[in-house]
Amino acid sequence: MKLNYKIIIDQPSTHTALVTIKGERKKNQDSLIFFLPRWSPGSYLIREYSRHLSFISAQNEVGEKLHFEQVDISSFELNFNKIQTKNASLKFEISYKVYCKELTVRTSHIDQSHAFLHLPTLLMGVLDQVIENPEIEICFPPIWTKLSTSLKDISTERQRFIYQAEDYDQLIDCPIEIGCHETDGFKALGVDHHLAFYGQLLPHFEDIKRDTKKIVETIGSFFGPLPYQNYLFLNHFVPGLYGGLEHSNSTALHFCPIQLTTRKGYLNYLCLVSHEYFHLYNVKRIRPIELGPFDYLTEAKTKLLWLAEGLTSLMDELFVYRAGLMSLEEYLDLQKDNLNRYLSIPGRKFHSLNDSSFNAWIKLYRPDENTNNSSVSYYLKGGIVFWLTHLLLIENKSSINQFLIKLWEQFQKDPSIGIKEEQIYQLIEDLGGKSLREKFETMTTTTEELKIDEIIQRHGLKIDWEKSETPWMGCDFEYSGDRVIVKSVVLDGPAYRAGLNAGDEILAINNMRMLKERFLEYPKFLRINEAYQFMISRMSKIETIDMSLTFAPAKIKSLLILEKEKVENSFKN
């Protein structure tokens, strides 16, 4: 069916958008079920976008009210028989308001400064109906001078902003930024790429446009002709923000502008750009079979998010290095950080990559104080597993390059079919033999410790361990004014064994009052293996517990290069 959408933003200070949907039913259609997605592809959590809906109504073309009733959490029935109208028109119009005041890559945000429209939060689809070539018009205050989106512009007048998509899936896969933001662009591999920048930047010495272009050319050249007509990098630079969400021919990126002023912070930004851009191949096209066609009302449960995100987490840093945007030493420093984060997570001993992926909807996207004790990120461990697999493939005269090429060739044979777990294992076997397949399966389906040191030493690297000499409690803290609050407790650490809980407030140690400034100095005045009495407040009850501190677990100080040529050959090409 054909639908025309319209989004009207006339009072940005109210954080609301008015949405209207015009369409025409067939003569034999007594009712239609409209729905607002409950989640966004690429962000695996039921977010219940319909909670922000209000003032919902429906009418025919002459203004007579139609029956439009909510029948489920996110579903609404437009029934043409329950209310008898004088006009027998088949045309209808639905309207509703949406509250938009959450600035993330998977929600919409409207205020006086701009509008960021993440369309799954705004546009209803129709159950069991194919929406062909939907059109959308955007109306906004004239004080805003720019609109950036990867949707096809079909406007015929300068003052109207009308766009078209192939279908509903493509329509809601294209975020929109409206305001007075800065824009720029470049041509890479014969295709136009657009840049949009919202937010304030501090002075820095980096060339974002130049380096983004290098990333596009490096990744795009690897796969061949670009699979899109144009591409948009939509940047939000806001203090404290971090994240990205992939789309078929665009991406939304959130990053803290303060971090751009440091070398490592800027490298993290480039890796985010690379990560989300690489997703246009891996996830938006190469994908687990469960990730499309989409059911926007139900979780898309898959055990292959370690392919979707883990493989991407390997390649984002690797392509930044291959683009010449970081040195070998900087690349290995990032791998050191990845390994230290992984080794600090007790949950790696209890949750396999398959489990982590399948439970993303209730664990990774719903973290709590015990998440690190019970689970491991398929981004983090998945990236490390593919990093080690790349090295193991090299030992078998192959590499992750051949793995990616085979995946891309397989996708191009039939873009409509997703990939299954067995196909991944078989591809690893084809490239590296049965023994490597068994090792890879062990790394993805079990909690067996990864043989990191053993593998990397065969490729000219060695772990340089750094033993800690700092007293360690085994917990993280947060502060409410001067108050010291336990945020999380590490499994089997001193605090865990002593019975300290997340949420406890540290009042005193050996009857000495502890406020933030003094407590931050505890590594200087507490000793290991000494018994200390902690006075705490737990649910407003004063209690005492005894705790003996230990040294913090050893960390990787660096990845030492033993044979530089061998290491460069492993990662450069």
N, C-alpha and C positions, 0 to 999 in steps of 0.2 A: 504494500500500500504506500501511498504518498503522504508525507507529513511535512508541514512547514512550521518551524519553530521560531520563536521570537523571545529574546531576553531584553528586558527593559530595566536599566539602572538609572533612576531619576533622582534618587536621594541617597547618595553613597554613605552619608553619615548614619543612616539607619541600618547599614550592612545587609540590605535586602535586595533581591532581584525578583522582578515579576516575569514569570514564564508563561507564554501562551503557546498552545499547540493547535494548529488548524489541520483538519483532514476531512476525508470523505469515506464513509463506509459503503460496502457493497449492499445491494438490496436484500440479500439473504442473511446479512449479519445483524442479529438481534442484540448482540452485546460484544464489547471488546474489553480485554483486561489490560490496563496500563500498569506499568511498574516503574519504580525508581530503583536503580541498582543498590544492592546492600554492601557491595565491595568494589574495589577497583583492581583490574588486572595489574599485576606487578607488586601489589601490596596486599598480603594474604591475611586479612582480618575482616570479619563482618563488622562494618562500621555503622550500619543502620542510618544511611543518609536521609531517610524519610522523616527522621525525628525533627528535621529543620523545616518541614513543610507547614504551610498555613494558608488560610483563605482559599481553599480548593473549591472550584465550581466548574460546571459545564453547561453549554447552551448550544442551540442550533444557530443557523445563520441569521435568523430574524430576532434573536435575543430571547427565545423561549428556553426556560431552564430544563436541562436534561438530568436524568438520574445518574449521579456519579458517587458511588459508595465505596468506602474502604472495605476490602474483603480479606486482607492479610496485612502483615506488618508493613510491607512496601508495595502492595498491589491494590488497585482500584478498578471497580467495574463500571464501565460506561454502558448503561442498559437503555435501549431505545424503546422498550415496551412497557416499562413500569410507570412511565408518565406519558399520558396521551397529549400530544401537541396538535395545534391546529395546522401546523405546517409539516408537510411530509418530506422535507428536505433530508438528504443523506449527509449533508455537511454538518460538521460540529466544531466547536472550539472549547478547549480546556484551558483553564488558567489557575495559577497558584503562585504563592510567594515562597521564596527560599531564603532562610537566614544564613549569611555567609561571614563568619568571623573567626576562622581558624586558618592561620597561614602555615600550611604544610604542602608538600607536593601532591597529596592525595585528597585535599579538601579545597574549598573555595574561600576567598577572602575579599571583602569589599570594604573600603573605607574612603575617606576624602582624598587619599593619595593615589589610589589605583584600584583596579579590580583584577584579581586572578581567578579565572573561571576554570575549574576542573569539572568537566561536563558530566561525569557520572553522578555528581552531586546535584545536578540541575535538570537534566533532560530525561523525561520518561520515555521508555520504549513500550512496545505492544507485544504481549505474550503470543507466541506462535504466529507472528506475522513478520514478513520480510519488509523492511522499510527501504524502499528504493530511492536513491538520490535525494535524501532529505536536505532541505534548505534551512538555513538559520540566519536570522537578521539580529544584529546587536545594536541596541540604542543606548547611548550614554551621554553624559553632560558635555557640552561643547568645549568646556575648559580642558578636557582631556584631548590630546592631539594625536595619539598613536594607538593602534591596535596591532598586536603581533600574534599570529597563529599560522599553523601549517595547513589549515583548511584551504580549499580552492576558492579563490575570490571570484564571484560572479556578479559583483555590483555593477550596475549600469549608470549610477549617479554618484558623484563625488561625495555627497553628504550621507549616503546610505552604505551600510556595511553588511553585505549579504554574501554568504558562503554556502558551499555545497560539499557533500560527502557521497561516497558510493553507497553506503548503508549505515545503519545505526551504530554498528561496531566501530567503523572508521570515524563517525561523527564524534562520539564521546572519547575517542582516543587522541583528540587534538586539543590541548589546553590553549587558553586565550589570556593574553595579558593586555590590559587597557590602561592608559594613563599618559603621563608625560615622560616616560622612561627613555633612556638612550638606546639607540639602535645602530647596528653596524652590520657588516657582512663581508663575505669573500666567496670567490669561486674556486672550487676544488674538484679536480677530476671531471671538469666540464659541467658541474652542477652548482647552482646557487645555494649558499648557506647563510642563514640570517642569525644575528645575535641580538638579544634583547637584555637590557640591564636595568633592574629595579633595585633601588636602595642606594645607600651612600658608601663610597669607597674612601679609604684613607690613602694618602700618597704612597705609591709603591713603584718598583722598578721593573715590573713584569709586563709582558705584551700578551695579553689574553687572546686577542684575535689571531696573532701570528702562531701561538702555540696550539690553539684549538685547531687551526688549519693543518698544522703538522700531524696532529692526532688523527684527523679525518683522512688525510692523505696516506698515512701509514696503515691504518686499519682498512680503509677502502681499497687501497692497492693490493692488499693481501687477498681480498675476496674477489676482486674483479670489478666489473661495472656496478656503479651504485644502484641499489634497488629502490630509488625514490626520485621524484622530480625536483624536490627542494627539501631543505631541512632547517629546523629552528632550534637553536640553543637558547632557552629561556632561563635567565639567571636572576635569582633573588639574593641580593647581598644584604643580610640582616644579622646583627650580632647574635650569636648563640644558636643560629640555625645551621643544620647540616642534613643533607639528604638529596635524593634524586629519584625520579620516576621515569622509566622508559616509555616511549611511544613509537609508533611505526616510522614516523618521519619528523620527530621532535623529541625534546626532553625538557623536563623542568628540573632545575638545579637550585638547591639552597646551600648557601655557604656563608660562614662568618667573615666579614671583610677584614677584621683584625688579623685573621690567620694569613691573609694574602701578603702581609708585610714581612713574613718570615720565609726562609727558603723551604723548610720542611712543610710549613702550612701551604705554601703555593704548590708544592709537589702533591700534597693531598688533594688540592683542588683539581689539578690536572688529572690525577687518577680517578676522581669522581667524574670528570668530563669523559674520560676514556671508558669508564665503567658503563655509564649510561649510553654512550654512543655505540659501544660494542653490543649492547642489548638489542640494537635494531637487527642484528644478525642472530644472536643467541637469545631467544625468548620470544621476540616479536615475529621471527620467522622460523628458525630452528627452535622447536619447543617440545616439552613433554606432551604426550597425547592428551593429557587431562586439561591442558591449558588452551582450550579452544576446540570447537566453537564454545563461547562462554555461556554459562548459566549464571546470570548476575544475581540470582536470588539464593544460590547455594554455594557452599565452599567447594573449590576445585582442588580436591585432595590428591596429592601426588607424592611419590617417593623420590622424585627426580629434581627437587629444587637445588640439590648439590650440583647438578648439571647447569641449571639455569643461572644460579648465583655463584656457586663455587668456581666453575670454569671461568665465569666473567671476572671474579675476584682475582684469579691468576692473570688473566690476559690484560686487565686494565693497567696494572703496574708494568707488565712486560712490554706492552705497546708504547707506554710513555718512555721506557728505556730505549726501545728500538727506534723511537722517533728522534732520539738524540736529545731529549729534554731532561734527562737525569744521567748521572755517571753510574758506572758499575758499582762503585762504593755506596752511592745513595740508594741504588736498587737493593743491594744486599742489606742495607740498614733497614729498609722497609720490611724485608723478609725476616730480619731479626725481631722486629716489633711484632710481626704476625705470629711468629713462633712463641715469643714470650707471652702474648695474650692467650694463645692456645694452651700453653703449658700451665697457665695460672687458673684454668677452668676445671674444677673437679668433675663437672658434669660430663666431660669427655669420656669418663670411665663407665658411664651408665646409659648413654644415649648414642646410638649409631647415627651416621649421616641419613640413612633411610628414615629412622625414627624422627630425627630432627626435622626433616622435610615434611613428613606426613603430619606432624603435630605443630607445624608452623602457626596454624590458625589459633592454637590455644597456648602456645609457649613463646616462640620467638617474638611474636607481635603482641604478646601480653606478658611482658617481663615483670617479675616481682623480686623480692629480696632473696629468693631461693633459686632463681633461674640458673645461675652459674653453677649451683651445686647439683642440679638435676638434668641439665641439658647442655648442648653445645651448638653453636651457630653453624648452619650449613654454608654460610658465606665464608666464615673463617676456616673451619676445618676442610670444607670443600675446596677452597683455594689452595691450602697446603697439600691436600691429597693430589690435586692435579699438578702442583709444582713438583712433587716427588714422582708422580707418574710420568711427567715430561722427562725427567732425568732417567727413569727406568726405560722409557721408550728410546732414548738416545743410545742406551746400551744395546738396544736391539735394532740399531741402524734406522731408527725412525725418530719422531718427535711429536710434540703437541701440534705442530704445524700440519702434519699429515692427518692427524685426528680431526682438526678443524676443517680441513679441505674436504675430507670424506663426509663429515656432517653436512657441509654446505652443498655438496653434490647430491647427497641423499635428499635434502630438502627440495632442491630444484627439480628433481624428478617428479615430485608430487607435493606442491606447497600446502595442500589441504590436509595432509596426514601428519600428525605429530609422531614423536619418537617414543619407543617403549624401552624399558630398562634393559631387557635382554639384548636389544640392538646395540646399546652402548657397550655392554660387556663383550659382545661378539666383535665389535669394531676394535676394541682394545686387543682382543685375541688375534684378529687379522693383522694388526700392526706390530704386536709384540710377542705373540705366542701364547700358548695355554698357561704357562707358568705366570706370566705377567697378568693375565686375566684373573687368575686365582688371587694374586696379591692385591689387585685392584678391587676385586669383590670383597676381600677381607677388609680393606680400608673403608669401604662404603657401607658394608652391612653388619660389621661387628664393632666392638669397642676395644679391640686389641690395640695396644700402643703402637703408634707409627714409628717406623725405624728411620728416624730423621737423620741422626748422626751417621749411621752406617751408610745410608744412600749418598748423602752429600759428600762424604769423604772420597768416594770413588770419582767425584767430579771436581776435585781440586779445592774443596772447601772443608773447613773444620770449625766446630763450635768452640768458642772461647767462653767458658763459664765464669761467672763472677759470683763468688760466695758472699753472702750478706753478713755484715757485722753489726747490723742494726736490730735492736729489740723489736719484736713483731707480735702483735695481738691476733692477727688473722681476721680483721674486720675492717669495713669502711665506715666512715663517719660523715654525718652532715650536721650543719650548725643552724640553730634557730636563735639569732642574736648571739649571746655568749654561751648558750646551752649546747652541750655536746650530746648528740643523738646517734645511736648505732643504726647505720643504714642497712648493712648486710653483714653476714657472718660466713667465713670460709669454712667449708666442710673439713673437719678434723684439725682445724687450727686451734691455737690456745683458747680463744674466746669460745669456740664451739664446744670444746671439751669442758670448759668451765661453766657452760650453761648461759652465756650471754646471748640475748635475743635481739633481733632487729626491732627497733622501736624503744629499746631501753635508753634511759638518759643516764649518763655518767655524772654522778654528783661529786664523788670524792674518791681518792686513792689513799689508803691508810689514813683516813680521816682528814686528809688535806683537800680542801675544796678545789674542784677542777672546773674552770671556765675555759672558753675557747683558746685564749692567748696562751695560758699556761699548758693546756692539754696538748697543743701542737708541738710542744717541746718534749713530750714524754720520751722519745727515743734517747734524749740526752741524760735523763735522770733515772730511768728505770733500767734494771739489769735483768739479764736472762737467768732463768732457773731460780729466781727468788720468788717467794710466795707473797703476793700483794692482795690486800682486801679492797675490793671495789664496792663502793656504796652506789646503788642505782635506784632509779625510780622506774617501776614497771607497772603500767596501768594505774598510776597514782599511788602505788604502794611502795614504801621504802624497803629495800632488801639489800643484802650483802652477798657477794660471791667471792671466792678465792681464785686467783688466776696466777699462773707462772708463765712468763713470756719465753719465747724461743727466738732463734734467728729466723729471719724471713727466708723462704726457699731460694735457692740459687737461681740466678737469671742468666740469660745469654748476654754477654757483654758485646760480642760482635761475631760475625761470620768471617773467619780468617781466610784470606785467599792464599792457598798454597801453590796453585798453578794457574796463573792469571789467564794464560792463553786457553787452557781447557775450560775455565769458567766462562770466559767471553764466548767461546764457541758454543757453549751450552745454552746461552741466553740471548745472544745478540741477533741471531738470524733464525 
